[in-house]
Amino acid sequence: MANGRRDRFLKMAVESIRRSIEAKDALCRDGTPTILAMAELLVEAFRGRHRLFLFGNGGSAADAQHLAAEFVNRFRMERPALPAVALTVDTSALTSIANDFHFEDVFVRQLEALGQAGDVAMGISTSGKSVNVVKALRWARQHGLLTLGLAGAAESEMDIYCDINLKVSADSTARIQECHITAGHVLCEIVEEMLFGKAEE
């Protein structure tokens, strides 16, 4: 590769990482109280033997199943499993609902089958406007589930239907997604510590 092209790609890499750092700096400055509030809500739900349902599209679907696995298995400490379910992984359910009804129903239909009052529904959408995510959150709110959101900075219906909505200030989908998974990891860590950490002396 010619040196000029190599230098251009190196600058591109540095700029992308710098923008990610800037977005996470903003998350650290403005978002940590929201993450803590989410953790407190989740801890109360888990203590009450309720479940967490996570859902989103594309990269957010991957984040949903990633975080569900962290709760079910473990994040940092050896501890009992926590009941978290990603509504993005059952291909038979997803495709049958999309085929027989509409794609906007793929999450709400599963919540209708599995969700109960006191459970927690977490919708993930970088735009905050994913129709299937908003529809599921609306149903959850109407049926006594607690609702959490991971979104971008734009105003959206997620602001209406989420009890707590973490909004990431960033100018690209990639940077928002990077903050979402960072926030999710922090959330897992705090929930573990609240539920299973050693009591303060």
N, C-alpha and C positions, 0 to 999 in steps of 0.2 A: 504494500500500500504506500502511495506517495506520502511524503512527510506532510504536505499541505492538507491532504484529506485526513490523515491521522490526527493532526493537531485540531482540526475542526470537530472530529468525533470526540476527542478528549475534552474539549471545551463543552460540548453538548452534555457529556456525562457529568462533568463538574457542575454545570448549571442545573441539571435535573436534581442532583443530590442537594445542592444549595437550596433549591425551592422546596424540597422535601423537608429539610431542616427548618426552614422558615415557617412552613405550615405546622410542624410539630412544636416549634417554639410558641406559636399562637395557641395551639392546643394546650400546651403546658400552662400558659399564662391564663387562658380564659376558660378552658374546658374541664379542668380537674375537679372543681366543685360539682359539676354535673355528673362526672364519672363516679364520684363518691356517693352522690344521691342515688344513682342507679344501683350501686353496690348495696346500699342500705335497703333499697326496695327488694332486690333479689334475695338478700339474706333473709328477710322476713318471709318472703314467699317460700324459699327452700325450707325454712324452719317449720312452716305450716304444711309441709309435704305437698306443695304445689310444683308445677313443672314450668320450664322455660321453653318456648317455641321461637325459633329464629327463621327468618326468610328474607330473600332478596333475589335479584336477577344478576346473571353474569358473574363478574368479580364479587359482587355482594352475595351471590349464592354460595360461592366458595368460602367467603368469610363466615357465612352462617354455619356451614358444616364444620369449618375449622374451629369456631368458638364452641359449638356444641360438643365437639370431641374433647376440647380442653376441660369443659365442665364434667362430662361423663367420666373421662379417664382421670386426668389430673393435669394441673398446670405446673406447679413447682413442688408440691408436697405430696407425700403419701397420705391419702385420706379416703373416706367413703365416696362412692360415685354420687354425682349430682344429676338430677333428672332434666336433661336438656335434649331437645329434638329439633333437628334441622328439617324444615318442610320442603327442602330443595333436592332431596336425594332419592325419593321413591319414584322412579321413572314411570312405573305403571300407573300410579296415582296421578302424576303430573300430566302424562299424555292422555289418559282417559278423560280427565276433567277438561283439559284443553280441547279435546276432540268432541266430547258430548255437550259441553257448555261453552265457555270462553276461556282464553288464556288468563284473563283478569280474575278468574275464579280459582286458579290453581292453589292459592294459599288459603283463601277464606273457606273453601270446601273442606280442606283438611282440618282447619280450626273448628268448623262445625262438628266434625266427627270426634275430635280429640280434646278440644279445649273446654275447661270448666272455670267457673267463677273463682277468682283467686290465683289462677295461673298467670304467667307473664308472657306477652307476645312482644317480640323484638323485631321490628321491621328495619331493613337496611336498604338505603337508596341514596346514591350520591346526588341525585337531582332533588330528592324529596318528593318526586312526582310520579313514581312508578305506580300505575293504576292498580296492579294486583297487590302491591304492598299497602297502599292507602286503603283499599277495600277491606283487606284483612284486619288492619288496625281499627277501622271504623266498626267492623263487626265485633272485634274483641272489646272495644270500649262499651259497646251497647250491651254486651253480655257478661259484664262483670270481670273481665280480665284486666290486669294491669298492663300498660302499654309503654314500651320503650322504643326509641328511634335513634338510628345513626344516619345523619343526613349531611347535605352540603349547606352552604350559607343562605341559599335562596329561601324566601318565604314559600311555604307550601302547605298542603292539607295535613302533612305529618305534624305540623305545629298544632293543629287542632285536635288530632286524635291521639297524640302521645302524651302520657302523663309526664314523661321526661324525654326530651329530644336533644341529643348532642349534635350541634351544628358546627361543621368544620369550615373555617374560613380559608379557602384555597381556590385557585383559579383554574384547576384542571381536575378531571375525574381521577387520574392516577394519584395525584397528591391527596385528594380526599380519601381514596381507598387506603392509601398508606397510613393516614391518620386513623381511619376506622379500625384497622387491625391492631394498631398500637393501642388505641383506646380499649379495644376488646381484651387485649392481653393484660392491660392494667386492671381492668374490671375483674378478670379472672383472678388475678393475684390478690386483689383486695378482698374479694368474696371468700377465697380460700382462707386468708388470714383471719377474717372476721368469724368464720365458722369453725375453723379447726386450729388456729394459731394458739400459742401459749398465752394464757391470761397475763395481763400486765401486773407486775409486782407493785 
